[in-house]
Amino acid sequence: MEETSLLWLLFLISLLSCTTSQASLTVSPSSSQLFEGQSVSLSCEEDDSSAGWTLRRNTTRKTRTQCGDGWGRPAGSSCKISYMDPLDSGVYWCESREGATSNSINITVSGGPVILQSPVLPVMEGEDLTLHCKTKTSSNLPADFYKDGSFIRTEPAGHMTIHHVSRSDEGLYKCNISSDGESPPSWVSVTEKPTTTSPPTSSPPAPETTSDHLHLVIRLVCHLVVFCPYCISTFIMVSLYRQRAAGNDLPVSMVMTPPTQAEMGLDEDYDDVTTEHHF
């Protein structure tokens, strides 16, 4: 019984840590495309250092390999790759010992003369998106920019900025420098900007929507996940204490003691008296 209770307690603690710990993956230099031979540093920015975050990746050669397993040099929750090869192109992410994962980043390593530097993380609606078309020796050459195969415009300095991006700006971008060549394509994601609206003071509050109810349910579940393990562990410990206390109590029973000599003497005298008065 005690072993089972302890196992349940350990399971609940591990479940709690797995649910609450988070990490985000960053890369330096911050670009989704790199030249062959460049070095790159990837790091898991973590909320809980005890979660044991490690870098993993999927490439065309292997899947779910971690930093140090034939690639990269691990240093805690970071990983340094001193020489990027086109075979290092793939998806990178952070993963904890409990199986929690971070955001993923797509990295393309080009053996060609031109790359397109684009954000590795999604761009939020309303922000500016800047793309750089560069060679190994220069980043200021005139370049043509394309989205989803369609020509956008030519930038004389090789830099294109899209102001106040929207979801329609999401797509596959590439660039071309006529004197050197074309870059590989890169997907640029645009995330929806969170809406923050306050109800007017003169009108009654708006009725709760389905999203409001869903938000409340999610908050309630989060509170239960954090609070319930402590209640359950307290209940288990109290049960164990009561069982141990009950085991130390000796059962009460009736004990028959033999008659003393004095009592036996009195019984014999009483029998003698009875015999003497019997006619």
matplotlib code that plots the C-alpha trace (Angstrom):
import matplotlib.pyplot as plt

x = [0.0, 2.8, 4.7, 1.6, 0.9, 4.4, 4.3, 1.1, 2.7, 5.8, 3.5, 1.5, 4.7, 6.1, 2.8, 2.8, 6.3, 5.7, 2.6, 4.0, 7.6, 8.1, 11.0, 11.5, 14.1, 16.3, 19.0, 22.0, 22.4, 18.7, 18.0, 16.1, 18.8, 22.6, 25.6, 27.5, 30.4, 28.7, 28.5, 25.3, 24.2, 20.9, 19.6, 16.6, 15.4, 13.7, 11.4, 12.6, 16.3, 15.7, 13.5, 16.6, 15.9, 18.0, 18.2, 16.7, 16.3, 14.8, 16.8, 16.7, 19.3, 18.0, 15.0, 14.8, 18.6, 19.8, 22.7, 26.0, 24.7, 26.8, 26.2, 26.8, 28.5, 26.1, 26.6, 23.7, 20.5, 22.4, 24.1, 26.8, 27.4, 30.7, 30.3, 26.8, 26.5, 23.5, 22.7, 22.1, 19.0, 15.9, 13.6, 15.1, 13.3, 13.9, 12.6, 12.5, 13.1, 9.3, 8.6, 7.5, 8.5, 9.2, 8.5, 10.2, 12.5, 13.2, 16.8, 18.0, 21.8, 22.6, 25.7, 24.8, 26.0, 22.8, 20.6, 17.5, 17.6, 14.1, 12.7, 13.0, 9.9, 6.5, 5.8, 2.8, 0.2, 0.9, 4.7, 7.2, 8.8, 12.3, 14.0, 17.7, 19.1, 22.8, 25.9, 28.9, 30.7, 27.9, 24.4, 23.9, 23.5, 20.3, 17.9, 14.5, 12.1, 9.3, 6.4, 4.8, 6.6, 5.3, 7.6, 7.1, 9.7, 13.4, 15.3, 18.5, 20.1, 19.0, 16.7, 12.9, 10.6, 6.8, 5.2, 2.3, 2.1, -1.2, -2.2, -2.2, 1.6, 2.2, 3.9, 7.0, 9.6, 12.9, 15.2, 17.5, 20.7, 21.3, 25.1, 25.2, 22.1, 18.9, 18.3, 16.4, 12.8, 11.7, 8.3, 7.3, 4.5, 2.3, 0.4, -2.8, -2.5, -4.4, -7.4, -7.8, -11.1, -12.9, -16.7, -18.1, -19.0, -22.5, -23.7, -24.2, -21.5, -21.5, -22.7, -20.1, -19.2, -18.1, -14.4, -14.9, -16.3, -13.4, -11.0, -12.6, -12.5, -8.8, -8.0, -10.0, -8.2, -4.8, -5.7, -6.8, -3.6, -1.6, -3.8, -5.0, -1.6, -1.0, -4.5, -4.0, -0.5, -1.8, -4.7, -2.2, 0.1, -2.8, -4.0, -0.5, -0.3, -3.7, -2.8, 0.5, -1.3, -3.9, -1.2, 0.4, -2.8, -3.0, -6.4, -8.2, -9.3, -10.7, -8.0, -9.0, -6.8, -6.6, -8.1, -5.8, -5.0, -7.1, -10.1, -9.6, -9.4, -12.7, -14.4, -13.2, -14.4, -17.8, -18.1, -17.1, -19.8, -22.4, -21.5, -21.7, -25.2, -26.6, -28.7]
y = [0.0, 2.4, 1.7, 2.3, 5.6, 6.8, 5.9, 7.8, 10.8, 10.7, 10.4, 13.5, 15.5, 14.6, 15.4, 18.9, 19.7, 18.5, 20.7, 23.9, 24.1, 25.8, 26.9, 28.8, 28.2, 31.1, 31.0, 33.3, 34.7, 35.1, 33.9, 31.0, 30.7, 30.3, 29.9, 26.6, 26.9, 29.4, 28.8, 28.9, 28.9, 27.5, 28.1, 26.9, 29.9, 28.0, 28.8, 25.8, 24.9, 21.6, 20.3, 19.2, 20.9, 19.6, 20.5, 18.0, 18.1, 16.4, 16.3, 14.3, 11.9, 11.3, 12.3, 13.2, 13.2, 15.4, 17.8, 15.9, 12.8, 13.2, 17.0, 20.1, 20.7, 20.8, 23.3, 23.0, 23.9, 25.4, 23.9, 25.3, 24.1, 25.4, 24.4, 24.3, 21.8, 21.6, 18.3, 20.2, 21.8, 20.8, 21.5, 22.2, 22.4, 22.0, 19.0, 18.3, 15.0, 14.8, 15.2, 18.8, 20.7, 24.3, 26.2, 24.7, 26.6, 25.7, 26.3, 26.0, 25.8, 26.8, 25.8, 28.5, 32.1, 33.8, 33.6, 35.4, 36.5, 36.2, 36.0, 32.6, 33.3, 34.3, 38.0, 39.6, 41.5, 45.2, 44.8, 45.5, 42.6, 43.2, 40.8, 40.9, 39.4, 38.9, 37.1, 35.8, 39.1, 41.7, 42.6, 45.8, 44.6, 45.2, 42.3, 41.2, 39.8, 37.2, 35.9, 32.6, 32.7, 36.2, 39.2, 41.9, 44.6, 45.3, 46.9, 48.7, 48.1, 44.4, 45.2, 45.0, 46.1, 45.4, 47.8, 46.7, 43.2, 41.3, 37.6, 38.1, 38.8, 35.2, 33.1, 31.7, 34.4, 34.3, 36.8, 37.0, 38.9, 39.0, 39.0, 36.0, 33.9, 33.0, 32.2, 29.2, 29.9, 30.5, 30.5, 33.6, 33.2, 36.0, 35.5, 37.2, 40.2, 39.7, 42.0, 44.1, 45.9, 47.4, 47.7, 51.2, 52.9, 53.9, 50.5, 47.3, 44.7, 42.4, 38.8, 36.1, 34.3, 30.8, 31.9, 33.5, 30.3, 28.3, 30.7, 30.3, 26.5, 26.6, 28.7, 26.3, 23.3, 25.0, 25.8, 22.2, 20.8, 22.9, 22.5, 18.9, 17.1, 18.8, 17.9, 14.3, 14.0, 15.4, 12.9, 10.0, 11.1, 11.4, 7.9, 6.4, 8.1, 6.7, 3.2, 3.2, 4.6, 1.8, -0.8, 0.2, -0.3, -3.8, -5.5, -5.5, -9.0, -10.6, -12.4, -15.1, -15.3, -18.4, -18.2, -17.4, -19.7, -17.6, -17.9, -21.7, -21.9, -20.1, -22.4, -25.5, -24.0, -23.2, -26.9, -28.1, -26.0, -27.2, -30.8, -30.3, -28.9, -31.6, -34.1]
z = [0.0, 0.9, -2.3, -4.4, -2.7, -3.2, -6.9, -7.4, -5.6, -7.9, -11.0, -10.0, -9.3, -12.7, -14.4, -12.8, -13.8, -17.4, -17.6, -16.3, -17.7, -21.0, -23.3, -26.5, -29.1, -30.4, -33.0, -33.7, -36.3, -36.5, -40.1, -41.6, -44.3, -43.8, -46.0, -46.0, -43.6, -41.3, -37.5, -35.6, -32.0, -30.8, -27.3, -25.3, -23.2, -20.4, -17.5, -15.5, -15.7, -13.9, -16.8, -18.7, -22.1, -25.1, -28.8, -31.3, -35.0, -38.0, -41.3, -44.5, -42.9, -39.4, -37.2, -33.5, -33.0, -30.2, -30.1, -29.6, -31.4, -34.5, -34.8, -32.7, -29.4, -26.4, -23.5, -21.0, -22.8, -25.8, -28.9, -31.1, -34.7, -35.9, -39.6, -41.2, -44.0, -46.5, -44.9, -41.6, -43.2, -41.3, -38.3, -34.9, -31.5, -27.7, -25.8, -22.0, -20.2, -19.7, -23.5, -23.5, -26.7, -27.6, -30.9, -33.9, -36.4, -40.0, -41.1, -44.7, -45.4, -48.9, -50.9, -53.5, -53.7, -52.5, -49.5, -48.3, -44.7, -43.3, -39.7, -38.1, -35.9, -37.1, -37.6, -35.8, -37.7, -37.8, -37.5, -40.3, -42.2, -43.6, -46.0, -46.9, -50.1, -49.8, -51.1, -49.1, -49.8, -50.0, -48.8, -50.8, -54.4, -56.3, -55.9, -57.2, -54.6, -55.2, -53.2, -54.1, -57.5, -58.4, -58.8, -56.2, -56.9, -57.3, -54.4, -55.4, -52.0, -51.6, -48.6, -48.9, -46.1, -45.9, -43.5, -41.3, -42.5, -42.5, -43.0, -46.7, -46.6, -45.4, -48.1, -49.7, -50.5, -52.5, -54.1, -57.1, -57.7, -61.4, -61.1, -58.7, -58.7, -56.8, -53.2, -51.9, -50.9, -47.3, -45.7, -43.8, -41.2, -39.9, -36.7, -35.8, -33.5, -30.2, -29.9, -26.7, -26.7, -23.7, -23.5, -23.7, -20.4, -21.6, -22.7, -20.6, -20.7, -23.6, -23.0, -22.6, -25.8, -26.4, -26.4, -22.9, -21.6, -23.1, -21.5, -18.1, -18.5, -19.5, -16.4, -14.2, -15.6, -15.0, -11.4, -10.9, -12.4, -10.0, -6.9, -7.1, -6.7, -3.4, -2.1, -3.3, -1.8, 1.5, 1.6, 0.9, 3.7, 6.2, 5.1, 5.6, 9.1, 10.2, 9.0, 10.9, 14.1, 13.8, 13.5, 16.8, 18.8, 20.6, 20.5, 23.8, 25.0, 28.1, 30.1, 32.6, 35.6, 37.7, 41.2, 44.1, 46.9, 49.3, 47.1, 46.8, 50.6, 51.0, 48.6, 50.5, 53.8, 52.3, 51.1, 54.6, 56.3, 53.9, 54.6, 58.4, 58.4, 56.1, 58.0]

ax = plt.figure().add_subplot(projection="3d")
ax.plot(x, y, z, "-o")
ax.set_aspect("equal")
plt.show()
